[in-house]
Amino acid sequence: MKNYSLILRNILDYLPSRVLIILNSIIIIPIFAHILDTKQMSIFLIASQMLNIILTCTFDWITKAVLRFHEKYRYQGMLNALFSSMFWISIIAYVLIFLSYFLLKDIVLTKFAINNLTFLLTIFLVIPCSIRQFLYQILRIRNHAKLYTLSILLYQFSFIALFLTIYQILPNASAVLIAMNIAIFIIDIYIIRSIKFYYKPDLFIDKSIVFEVLKYALPLIFTNSCYWYILHISKFLFQQEQDYLSTAITGAGWLLANSITPFMTVFMFASFPIIVKKFELKKRFELYFTNMLQLYCFIFIPIISIFCFYSKEITEIFFPSKYAPIAYILPLFALSGFLHELMKLINIKYHLKIKTYIEMIIAGVIALCAYFLNIGLISRYSVTGAGIALFLTELILISVNIFTGAKNLDYINYKSLAKTFICVCLLGLTSFLALNSLPCNSIVKIAIYCLTYFSVCLIFRKRILS
């Protein structure tokens, strides 16, 4: 159990920050759903996903490369060269973003009911968001968990205050984006001053560093774009058909189902730097890797089961009646989010060996399958079809990645992982069947179920995690 204690200790350092991020889904998004009308809500959700894909294609891979290679170049005394190279690559990336804006502006405005101000504000958001992503990687490397948590808290307070103020002047989705721009810039400055990261880039790029970074990171652009496409294509299909209610339902349902995703991502957030360091120092980490995945299933299968068994009750608590169809897709979205994050943990194997092109090929093929699944199932089952298509896609995606890879990529004991997965699922189903007929209201029933399920898991934790 030594590995479990170490993993939990690392995770608990970042757990408060995850709680704050979850508030975005369970408090802030429902606030927007009540204040904004259906069309403005759909515009905000589409703008958010456009920001997501822009960052995925430009700065996500740059900041991920900093995290992957920081230890290597620190040992070699070449951190300054690494940061300088990343800075100039970032400048080039942002120039390409603005060129793309002018080329694609008319298409985006026509197809997705977004005005030019909203699109432009989304483009401007890339700057503070990319700086924040870089700074967060530095905080992870330096293990400044408290500062990371405090920055998120300050951002959320300033974001809501700014939105409520600006909305009085500009009562539409643009108010949200303006508030985000200002709030993130404030937090970026706060973090830079707090960690004293006053860095002056050199006027050159180290070609050897750039070559290694691009070999590792360029496939991530396509891979992450495919993942984004798989997760969000349904919303764009609905928006293109001007079915704004379905866009809002799928968008809000996805955000609610993945309100716990920040908890899931904390495993990658806390463990990836440790695994990379062990790898670079040539230490064995197979047991650590397997135990991390077992602990992930042990913690999150019980939470996901709540969305599956009590989706109707949860939907009624958080959303107006017009969002009632969320109850049908909530279990599918929750399961999809769980599988997606588990897959990302498993795929660390590609990042260690700089074989990210394998992940890229798999993502590309599955994304193509996702398109046909969404077209066929949405046309027949509407929003429910979107949920089914996403779940089937994620199931195929994780299955292919588990069974793909060369012998030197095997860092996981899948028998131990499967044992934990099956045991926790069976305990959850048994608990639900035993308690489902209790004569009490929904909230009490959910609370009793959670208490019972987690208690049973804790009692049998040694057998489950062995």
C-alpha positions in Angstrom: 0.0 0.0 0.0 3.1 2.3 0.0 2.4 3.4 -3.6 -1.3 4.2 -2.8 -0.2 6.4 0.1 2.2 8.3 -2.1 -0.3 8.7 -4.9 -3.0 9.9 -2.5 -0.6 12.4 -0.9 0.2 13.9 -4.3 -3.4 14.0 -5.3 -4.6 15.6 -2.0 -2.2 18.5 -2.6 -4.2 19.5 -5.7 -7.7 18.3 -4.5 -8.9 21.7 -3.2 -8.2 23.2 -6.6 -10.3 20.5 -8.2 -13.2 21.3 -5.9 -13.1 24.9 -7.0 -13.0 23.9 -10.7 -16.1 21.7 -10.2 -18.0 24.8 -9.0 -17.8 26.0 -12.6 -20.0 23.2 -13.7 -22.4 22.8 -10.8 -22.8 26.5 -9.9 -21.6 28.9 -12.6 -22.9 27.0 -15.7 -26.5 26.7 -14.2 -26.3 30.4 -13.4 -25.7 31.1 -17.1 -28.5 28.7 -18.0 -30.9 30.7 -15.9 -29.7 34.2 -17.0 -29.0 33.7 -20.7 -31.7 32.7 -23.1 -31.3 29.5 -25.0 -29.7 31.0 -28.1 -27.1 33.0 -26.1 -26.4 30.0 -24.0 -25.7 27.9 -27.1 -23.5 30.7 -28.5 -21.5 30.8 -25.2 -21.1 27.0 -25.3 -20.0 27.0 -29.0 -17.5 29.8 -28.3 -16.1 27.9 -25.4 -15.5 24.8 -27.6 -13.9 27.0 -30.3 -11.5 28.3 -27.7 -10.9 24.7 -26.7 -10.0 23.6 -30.1 -7.8 26.6 -30.8 -5.8 26.0 -27.7 -5.6 22.3 -28.5 -4.1 23.0 -31.9 -1.7 25.7 -30.7 -0.7 26.0 -27.1 -1.7 22.8 -25.4 1.1 20.8 -27.0 3.6 23.6 -26.3 2.9 23.6 -22.6 2.7 19.8 -22.5 6.2 19.7 -24.0 7.5 22.0 -21.3 6.2 19.6 -18.7 7.6 16.5 -20.5 11.1 17.9 -21.1 11.7 20.2 -18.1 13.4 17.5 -16.1 15.6 16.4 -18.9 16.9 19.9 -19.8 17.2 20.9 -16.1 19.6 18.0 -15.6 21.5 19.2 -18.7 21.5 22.9 -17.6 19.6 24.0 -20.7 16.3 25.3 -19.2 16.9 28.8 -20.6 17.3 27.4 -24.1 14.1 25.3 -23.6 12.0 28.3 -22.5 13.4 30.5 -25.2 12.5 28.0 -27.9 9.0 27.6 -26.5 8.5 31.3 -26.4 9.3 31.8 -30.1 7.2 28.8 -31.1 4.3 30.4 -29.2 4.7 33.7 -31.0 4.5 31.9 -34.4 1.5 29.9 -33.2 -0.4 33.1 -32.3 0.4 34.7 -35.6 -1.1 31.7 -37.3 -4.2 31.9 -35.1 -4.9 35.5 -36.3 -4.3 34.5 -40.0 -6.8 31.7 -39.5 -9.3 34.1 -37.9 -9.4 36.2 -41.1 -9.6 33.2 -43.3 -12.4 31.4 -41.4 -14.3 34.3 -40.0 -17.1 34.3 -42.5 -17.6 30.5 -42.4 -17.9 30.5 -38.6 -20.2 33.4 -38.4 -22.5 32.0 -41.0 -22.7 28.4 -39.8 -22.8 28.7 -36.0 -24.9 31.9 -35.4 -21.9 33.7 -33.8 -21.3 37.4 -34.3 -17.9 38.9 -35.0 -17.5 40.4 -31.5 -18.0 37.0 -29.9 -15.5 35.3 -32.3 -12.9 38.1 -31.8 -13.2 37.9 -28.0 -12.7 34.2 -28.3 -9.5 34.8 -30.3 -8.2 37.3 -27.8 -8.9 34.8 -25.0 -6.2 32.6 -26.4 -3.4 34.9 -25.1 -4.3 34.9 -21.4 -5.3 31.2 -21.5 -2.1 30.1 -23.1 0.0 32.1 -20.6 -2.0 30.6 -17.8 -1.5 27.0 -19.2 2.3 27.6 -19.2 2.3 29.0 -15.7 0.2 26.1 -14.4 2.8 23.7 -15.8 5.5 25.6 -13.9 3.5 25.4 -10.7 3.1 21.6 -11.3 6.8 21.2 -11.8 7.6 23.2 -8.7 4.7 21.6 -6.7 3.1 24.9 -5.8 -0.3 23.3 -5.1 -1.5 26.1 -2.7 -0.7 28.9 -5.2 -2.5 26.9 -7.9 -5.6 26.6 -5.8 -5.6 30.2 -4.7 -5.3 31.4 -8.3 -8.4 29.4 -9.3 -10.4 30.8 -6.3 -9.5 34.4 -7.2 -10.3 33.8 -10.9 -13.8 32.4 -10.1 -14.7 35.3 -7.8 -13.4 37.9 -10.3 -15.0 36.2 -13.2 -18.5 36.1 -11.7 -18.3 39.6 -10.4 -17.1 40.9 -13.8 -19.8 39.0 -15.7 -22.7 40.3 -13.5 -21.4 43.8 -13.9 -20.8 43.7 -17.7 -24.1 41.9 -18.3 -25.9 45.0 -17.1 -24.4 46.8 -20.1 -24.1 44.0 -22.6 -26.8 41.4 -21.9 -25.6 38.5 -24.1 -22.9 35.9 -24.4 -20.2 38.5 -25.1 -20.4 39.6 -21.5 -19.1 36.1 -20.4 -16.2 36.3 -22.8 -15.2 39.8 -21.8 -15.3 38.9 -18.2 -13.1 35.8 -18.9 -10.5 37.9 -20.7 -10.1 40.4 -17.9 -10.2 37.8 -15.1 -7.6 35.5 -16.6 -5.2 38.4 -17.4 -5.5 39.4 -13.7 -4.7 35.9 -12.5 -1.7 35.5 -15.0 -0.1 38.7 -13.6 -0.8 37.5 -10.0 0.9 34.1 -10.6 4.0 35.7 -12.4 4.5 38.0 -9.5 4.0 35.3 -6.9 6.5 32.8 -8.3 8.9 35.6 -9.5 9.0 34.1 -13.0 10.7 37.1 -14.7 12.1 35.5 -17.8 13.8 37.2 -20.7 13.8 35.1 -23.9 17.0 34.8 -26.0 16.9 35.9 -29.6 17.5 32.4 -30.9 15.9 29.0 -31.1 17.8 25.9 -30.3 17.3 23.6 -33.3 17.9 20.4 -31.4 15.4 21.2 -28.7 12.8 22.3 -31.3 13.3 19.1 -33.3 12.8 16.9 -30.2 9.8 19.0 -29.0 8.1 18.9 -32.5 8.7 15.1 -32.8 6.9 14.7 -29.5 4.3 17.4 -29.7 3.2 17.7 -33.3 1.2 14.5 -33.2 -0.5 15.8 -30.1 -2.1 18.6 -32.2 -3.9 16.1 -34.4 -4.6 13.7 -31.5 -6.1 16.3 -29.2 -8.0 17.8 -32.1 -9.6 14.4 -32.7 -10.4 14.0 -29.0 -12.0 17.4 -29.1 -14.0 16.5 -32.2 -15.2 13.2 -30.6 -16.3 14.9 -27.5 -18.0 17.9 -29.0 -19.1 17.2 -32.6 -22.7 16.7 -31.6 -23.1 20.3 -30.4 -21.8 21.7 -33.6 -24.2 19.4 -35.7 -27.2 20.7 -33.7 -26.0 24.3 -33.9 -25.5 24.1 -37.7 -29.1 23.0 -38.0 -30.1 25.9 -35.8 -31.4 23.5 -33.2 -30.3 25.8 -30.3 -32.2 23.9 -27.6 -30.5 20.6 -28.5 -27.1 22.4 -28.5 -27.8 23.8 -25.0 -29.1 20.5 -23.7 -26.0 18.5 -24.9 -23.6 21.2 -23.9 -25.1 21.7 -20.4 -25.5 17.9 -20.0 -21.8 17.3 -20.9 -20.7 20.0 -18.4 -22.8 18.5 -15.7 -21.8 14.9 -16.4 -18.1 16.1 -16.4 -18.4 18.3 -13.3 -16.2 15.7 -11.6 -13.7 15.6 -14.5 -11.4 18.0 -12.6 -11.1 15.3 -9.9 -10.3 12.8 -12.6 -7.7 14.9 -14.2 -5.9 15.4 -10.9 -4.4 11.9 -11.4 -2.7 13.0 -14.6 -2.0 16.4 -13.0 -0.2 15.0 -10.0 1.3 11.7 -11.4 2.6 12.7 -14.8 5.6 14.7 -13.6 6.5 11.9 -11.1 6.3 9.2 -13.8 8.4 11.3 -16.2 11.0 11.9 -13.5 11.2 8.1 -12.7 11.5 7.4 -16.4 14.2 9.9 -17.0 16.1 8.6 -13.9 15.6 5.0 -15.2 13.7 3.9 -12.1 11.1 1.2 -12.2 7.5 2.5 -12.1 5.3 -0.3 -13.4 3.7 -1.0 -10.0 3.2 2.7 -9.4 1.6 3.1 -12.8 -0.8 0.1 -12.2 -1.7 1.2 -8.7 -2.5 4.7 -9.9 -5.0 3.3 -12.4 -6.5 1.0 -9.8 -7.0 3.9 -7.4 -8.6 5.9 -10.2 -11.2 3.2 -10.7 -11.7 2.7 -7.0 -12.5 6.3 -6.4 -14.4 7.3 -9.6 -16.6 4.3 -10.4 -18.8 5.0 -7.3 -19.1 8.7 -8.3 -20.0 7.9 -11.9 -22.6 5.4 -10.8 -24.5 8.3 -9.1 -25.0 9.9 -12.5 -26.0 6.6 -14.0 -28.6 5.5 -11.4 -30.0 8.9 -10.4 -29.8 10.9 -13.6 -33.4 12.1 -13.5 -33.2 13.3 -10.0 -29.9 15.2 -10.6 -31.3 16.9 -13.7 -34.3 18.1 -11.9 -32.1 19.6 -9.1 -29.8 21.6 -11.4 -31.8 22.6 -14.5 -35.1 24.2 -15.7 -37.8 21.9 -17.1 -36.8 22.6 -20.7 -33.5 20.8 -20.0 -35.3 17.6 -18.9 -33.8 15.4 -21.8 -30.4 15.7 -20.0 -31.6 12.9 -17.8 -31.4 10.5 -20.7 -27.8 11.4 -21.8 -26.3 12.1 -18.4 -25.3 8.4 -17.7 -23.8 8.1 -21.2 -21.9 11.3 -20.9 -20.6 10.5 -17.4 -19.4 7.0 -18.5 -17.8 8.6 -21.6 -15.9 11.1 -19.5 -14.7 8.4 -17.1 -13.4 6.2 -20.0 -11.8 9.2 -21.7 -9.7 10.2 -18.7 -8.8 6.6 -18.0 -7.6 6.3 -21.6 -5.4 9.4 -21.2 -3.7 7.9 -18.2 -3.1 4.6 -20.0 -1.7 6.5 -23.0 1.1 8.0 -20.9 3.0 5.0 -22.3 3.2 6.8 -25.7 4.5 10.0 -24.1 7.4 8.4 -22.3 8.8 6.8 -25.4 8.1 9.7 -27.6 5.8 7.5 -29.7 2.8 9.9 -29.7 2.3 9.2 -33.4 0.7 5.8 -32.4 -1.9 7.6 -30.4 -2.4 10.1 -33.2 -3.2 7.3 -35.8 -5.6 5.6 -33.5 -7.4 8.9 -32.7 -7.7 9.8 -36.3 -9.3 6.5 -37.3 -11.8 6.6 -34.3 -12.7 10.2 -35.0 -13.8 9.2 -38.5 -16.0 6.4 -37.0 -17.4 9.0 -34.5 -18.6 11.2 -37.4 -20.7 8.4 -38.9 -22.0 7.3 -35.5 -23.1 10.8 -34.7 -24.8 11.4 -38.1 -26.7 8.1 -37.9 -27.7 8.1 -34.3 -28.5 11.8 -34.0 -30.8 11.7 -37.1 -32.7 8.8 -35.4 -32.6 9.6 -31.7 -31.7 13.3 -31.5 -29.9 14.2 -28.2 -30.1 10.6 -26.9 -28.3 9.5 -30.1 -25.5 12.0 -29.4 -25.0 10.4 -26.0 -25.0 6.8 -27.5 -22.6 7.9 -30.2 -20.1 9.4 -27.7 -20.2 6.4 -25.4 -19.7 3.9 -28.2 -16.8 6.0 -29.5 -15.0 6.2 -26.2 -15.5 2.4 -25.6 -13.8 1.7 -28.9 -11.1 4.2 -28.3 -10.0 2.9 -24.9 -10.2 -0.7 -26.1 -8.0 -0.1 -29.1 -5.4 1.8 -27.0 -5.3 -1.0 -24.4 -4.5 -3.6 -27.0 -2.1 -1.5 -29.1 1.5 -0.9 -28.5 4.9 -2.5 -28.7 6.3 -4.7 -26.0 8.5 -1.9 -24.6 5.3 0.1 -24.0 3.8 -2.3 -21.5 3.9 -0.5 -18.1 0.6 -1.7 -16.8 -0.7 -5.0 -15.2 -4.1 -5.2 -16.8 -5.2 -8.2 -14.8 -4.9 -6.3 -11.6 -6.7 -3.3 -13.2 -9.5 -5.5 -14.5 -10.0 -7.1 -11.0 -10.4 -3.7 -9.4 -12.7 -2.5 -12.1 -15.0 -5.5 -11.9 -15.1 -5.7 -8.1 -16.0 -2.0 -7.7 -18.7 -2.2 -10.4 -20.3 -5.3 -8.8 -20.4 -3.6 -5.3 -22.0 -0.5 -6.9 -24.8 -2.5 -8.6 -25.4 -4.6 -5.5 -25.7 -1.4 -3.4 -28.2 0.2 -5.8 -30.4 -2.8 -6.0 -30.5 -3.2 -2.2 -31.4 0.5 -1.6 -33.5 1.4 -4.6 -36.8 0.6 -3.0 -36.2 2.8 0.1 -39.3 5.1 0.8 -37.5 8.5 0.9 -37.0 11.5 -1.3 -34.3 11.7 -4.0 -31.6 13.6 -2.2 -31.8 11.4 0.9 -31.8 8.2 -1.3 -28.7 9.4 -3.2 -27.0 10.3 0.1 -27.7 6.8 1.6 -26.5 5.1 -1.6 -23.3 7.1 -1.6 -22.6 6.4 2.1 -23.3 2.7 1.7 -21.3 2.3 -1.5 -18.2 4.1 -0.3 -18.3 2.4 3.1 -18.4 -1.1 1.5 -15.6 -0.2 -0.8 -13.5 1.1 2.1 -14.1 -2.1 4.1 -12.9 -4.3 1.2 -10.3 -1.9 -0.1 -7.3 -4.2 0.5 -8.9 -7.0 -1.5 -10.0 -4.6 -4.3 -6.7 -2.9 -4.7 -4.4 -5.9 -4.2 
